Each structure stands twice: as C-alpha cells, then as structure tokens.
Amino acid sequence: MMSKEFIKVMGNRQSFSRLFDPPPDTKLMKDILVASLRSPDHMGLRPYRFILISGEQRNKLGELFAEHKLDISVDEKSEISHVAKQKAFRAPLIIVGIVSFQENQRVPRWEQKIAAAGVIHNIGLGVYASGFGSIWRTGDFASSDIVRKGLKVNSNEEIIGFLYVGSRPEKQRKLKPAAIDDFFSYWSD
Ligand SMILES: Cc1cc2nc3c(=O)[nH]c(=O)nc-3n(C[C@H](O)[C@H](O)[C@H](O)COP(=O)(O)O)c2cc1C
C-alpha cells in the first residue's frame, strides 16, 4: 500500500455502532492481530492479553452483562436483563482488551495501559483498512466485578475495552477534517 493510501485510510477510520455478519475470516483476523502487536511497548513488557468472543460464546458474555445490570439496577428487572444480554450481540466478534499490569520500576501502570490501548486501536484500524468495521466500548461493563469474574480477569488486570468487530454498514459518516491547529503546533520559542 502506498503511504498516501495508508494515510487516507487512517484519516477515514470511523466507528460503527452496529456490526454485522460475517466478521473478518480467521486468517484475516489472525493477520490483523499479529500486526496489531507491533504497537509501541516500553521495555517490551507486553502487559496485555485479549479474549476473542464469537458465535454462541456471546450468550455467556450477554449473561454476564445482564447479571451486572440487574445487580446495579432498581428498575423493572426482566426488560433490563433482556436489553443487556442483547448488547453482546451487537457484533459477530467481540475482542476484550485486558491490561495485565506488571511490576516494573521503569514502566508505570499508565504506560502499560496505553501500550495495551495502542494494540486495540491498531486492531480497529486494521479491521477498518480491511473493509470491515469496529467500535471500542467500555460502558460500565469494563469495570464490573461480575463481568471481570466471569471473564477470569485477575486482580492485577483491568479491562480497557470491548472491541466490537464485524461487517460494516455501507453508509459511512461524512467526516469533517479536524482543525489541526487546535491540536498541533510547532514549537517556536
Ligand atoms: C477507551 C474508550 C472507551 C469508549 N467507550 C465507549 C462506550 O462505552 N460507548 C460508546 O458508544 N463509545 C465509546 N467509545 C467511543 C467510540 O469508540 C468511538 O470512538 C466514538 O463513537 C466516536 O466515533 P469515531 O471513532 O467514528 O470518531 C470509547 C472510546 C474509547 C477510546
């Protein structure tokens, strides 16, 4: 790919709140995942792991979502449970991004977290560049003890996102280019 094309893809990337079947096939997904691990990583700690959830396994995730919402809710129970469970079916593939904190004098936790975030962003970008779509969500599920326990997230770990992945709708949002001067400036002192 020419760099111009790459930059164009990066500038057009967008999230899709609904993703459809089919997801990227196993081979393509594998290629994207391998490439995504080239994200910067201070001291090469690889302080992360990712769980892929698809097909029938989404039922179990949906049940965790429902259990969590029931736990924190005071409203009408059955509707809440149904709505929460369906959230696991908003895409054919869900990738749970987990930072696994390591004790390291030189690499504080915040650096480890953003190293993990870089991988998730890379996956989303690779998925988009391949003609599919994704959206990174956390909501209150990411910090839920019920969801954490169900996914066997350890005490030294945090869920930093659920990347919902699938085929994207045909229509994309028309993006307004960001005003770069609001965010970038050359230092002139
Ligand atoms: C750490 C993180 C958590 C997010 N959590 C949510 C979320 O729970 N729900 C949501 O609708 N969007 C969430 N977003 C935002 C979407 O991923 C997306 O960026 C946003 O909808 C804007 O769309 P765009 O990526 O096309 O600009 C989150 C983004 C990040 C980086």
The ligand as an SDF file (V2000), in Angstrom:
LIG
                    3D

 31 33  0  0  0  0  0  0  0  0999 V2000
  -11.4340    3.8960   25.9530 C   0  0  0  0  0  0  0  0  0  0  0  0
  -12.6500    4.1720   25.1150 C   0  0  0  0  0  0  0  0  0  0  0  0
  -13.8850    3.7850   25.5860 C   0  0  0  0  0  0  0  0  0  0  0  0
  -15.0390    4.0300   24.8510 C   0  0  0  0  0  0  0  0  0  0  0  0
  -16.2400    3.6030   25.3340 N   0  0  0  0  0  0  0  0  0  0  0  0
  -17.3580    3.8060   24.6160 C   0  0  0  0  0  0  0  0  0  0  0  0
  -18.6060    3.3100   25.0670 C   0  0  0  0  0  0  0  0  0  0  0  0
  -18.7090    2.6680   26.1040 O   0  0  0  0  0  0  0  0  0  0  0  0
  -19.6920    3.5610   24.3080 N   0  0  0  0  0  0  0  0  0  0  0  0
  -19.6190    4.2680   23.1380 C   0  0  0  0  0  0  0  0  0  0  0  0
  -20.6470    4.4650   22.4940 O   0  0  0  0  0  0  0  0  0  0  0  0
  -18.4430    4.7340   22.6730 N   0  0  0  0  0  0  0  0  0  0  0  0
  -17.3230    4.5320   23.3840 C   0  0  0  0  0  0  0  0  0  0  0  0
  -16.1180    4.9970   22.9230 N   0  0  0  0  0  0  0  0  0  0  0  0
  -16.0800    5.8390   21.7090 C   0  0  0  0  0  0  0  0  0  0  0  0
  -16.1920    5.0660   20.4130 C   0  0  0  0  0  0  0  0  0  0  0  0
  -15.2440    4.0200   20.3770 O   0  0  0  0  0  0  0  0  0  0  0  0
  -15.9590    5.9730   19.1930 C   0  0  0  0  0  0  0  0  0  0  0  0
  -14.6540    6.4840   19.1890 O   0  0  0  0  0  0  0  0  0  0  0  0
  -16.9240    7.1400   19.1710 C   0  0  0  0  0  0  0  0  0  0  0  0
  -18.2110    6.6120   18.9910 O   0  0  0  0  0  0  0  0  0  0  0  0
  -16.6280    8.1380   18.0480 C   0  0  0  0  0  0  0  0  0  0  0  0
  -16.6740    7.5070   16.8240 O   0  0  0  0  0  0  0  0  0  0  0  0
  -15.4630    7.5910   15.7940 P   0  0  0  0  0  0  0  0  0  0  0  0
  -14.4260    6.6320   16.3010 O   0  0  0  0  0  0  0  0  0  0  0  0
  -16.0620    7.2020   14.4840 O   0  0  0  0  0  0  0  0  0  0  0  0
  -14.9870    9.0140   15.7960 O   0  0  0  0  0  0  0  0  0  0  0  0
  -14.9460    4.7160   23.6100 C   0  0  0  0  0  0  0  0  0  0  0  0
  -13.6750    5.0710   23.1240 C   0  0  0  0  0  0  0  0  0  0  0  0
  -12.5450    4.8150   23.8670 C   0  0  0  0  0  0  0  0  0  0  0  0
  -11.1970    5.1950   23.3230 C   0  0  0  0  0  0  0  0  0  0  0  0
  1  2  1  0
  2  3  1  0
  2 30  2  0
  3  4  2  0
  4  5  1  0
  4 28  1  0
  5  6  2  0
  6  7  1  0
  6 13  1  0
  7  8  2  0
  7  9  1  0
  9 10  1  0
 10 11  2  0
 10 12  1  0
 12 13  2  0
 13 14  1  0
 14 15  1  0
 14 28  1  0
 15 16  1  0
 16 17  1  0
 16 18  1  0
 18 19  1  0
 18 20  1  0
 20 21  1  0
 20 22  1  0
 22 23  1  0
 23 24  1  0
 24 25  2  0
 24 26  1  0
 24 27  1  0
 28 29  2  0
 29 30  1  0
 30 31  1  0
M  END
$$$$
